[in-house]
């Protein structure tokens, strides 16, 4: 019996269905899709403001073309992982209206 049929039968009978976790996980859509990593180079580090200036390639998840821009960092510890000139892979997202680096990996 398929999961769909089991759920329909359970609904008709007014009982909670028992679904195997593996079947449930396999059929359920992903809750969130991770944003793709972008490439960039650190141009400036502002530890007081908690910001990085990054010359980057396309930010597909934000629909942005390659450019150099300033980002907030989600975690101030990120500022100590890089130096000016570091090549990085990162994820930038809009957090409370501000472009923010949420994941940062130095190459």
C-alpha positions in Angstrom: 0.0 0.0 0.0 1.4 3.4 -0.9 1.7 6.2 1.7 -1.0 8.2 -0.2 -3.4 5.3 0.1 -2.6 4.7 3.8 -3.2 8.4 4.6 -6.5 8.4 2.7 -7.6 5.2 4.5 -6.6 6.7 7.9 -8.5 9.9 7.1 -11.6 7.9 6.2 -11.4 5.8 9.4 -10.6 8.8 11.6 -7.3 7.4 12.9 -3.8 8.7 12.9 -1.7 6.9 10.3 1.4 5.0 11.2 4.1 5.8 8.6 7.6 4.5 8.6 10.1 7.3 9.1 12.2 6.4 6.1 9.1 6.4 3.8 7.9 9.6 5.3 11.3 11.3 4.8 11.7 10.0 1.3 8.3 11.3 0.2 8.4 14.6 2.0 9.7 17.7 0.1 12.8 19.3 1.6 11.9 21.9 4.2 14.5 24.4 3.0 16.8 24.5 0.1 20.3 25.7 1.0 21.5 28.8 -0.9 24.4 28.1 -3.3 27.9 29.1 -2.4 29.4 32.0 -4.2 33.0 32.8 -4.8 34.7 36.0 -3.8 37.8 37.9 -2.6 38.0 39.9 0.7 38.8 43.5 -0.1 38.2 45.1 3.4 37.4 43.9 6.9 35.6 46.3 9.3 35.6 44.6 12.7 34.0 47.6 14.5 30.9 47.5 12.2 31.0 43.7 11.7 31.2 44.0 7.9 33.2 42.5 5.0 33.7 44.1 1.6 33.8 41.3 -0.9 34.5 41.3 -4.6 32.2 38.5 -5.7 30.9 36.5 -8.6 27.2 36.1 -9.3 24.9 35.7 -6.3 22.4 33.5 -7.9 20.1 33.2 -4.8 19.8 37.0 -4.7 19.7 37.6 -8.5 22.9 39.8 -8.3 25.6 40.2 -10.9 29.3 40.1 -10.1 30.4 43.3 -8.2 32.2 44.5 -5.1 29.9 45.3 -2.1 29.7 45.4 1.7 28.0 42.7 3.7 27.2 42.3 7.3 28.4 39.0 8.9 26.0 36.8 10.8 28.7 35.7 13.2 31.5 38.2 14.2 33.9 35.2 14.4 33.8 35.1 10.6 35.9 38.3 10.6 38.8 36.5 12.2 38.8 33.6 9.6 39.9 35.8 6.7 42.3 38.6 5.8 42.4 41.1 3.0 43.1 39.1 -0.2 41.6 35.9 1.1 39.7 33.9 -1.5 36.4 32.7 -0.1 33.3 30.7 -0.7 30.2 32.2 1.0 26.5 32.4 1.2 24.8 35.8 1.3 21.2 36.2 2.2 18.8 39.0 3.1 18.5 38.9 6.9 16.1 41.6 8.4 16.5 43.6 5.2 20.4 43.6 5.2 22.6 41.6 3.0 24.4 39.2 5.4 27.1 36.6 5.0 25.6 33.5 6.7 28.2 31.0 5.7 31.9 31.7 5.1 34.7 29.4 4.1 38.2 30.6 3.4 40.1 28.7 0.6 
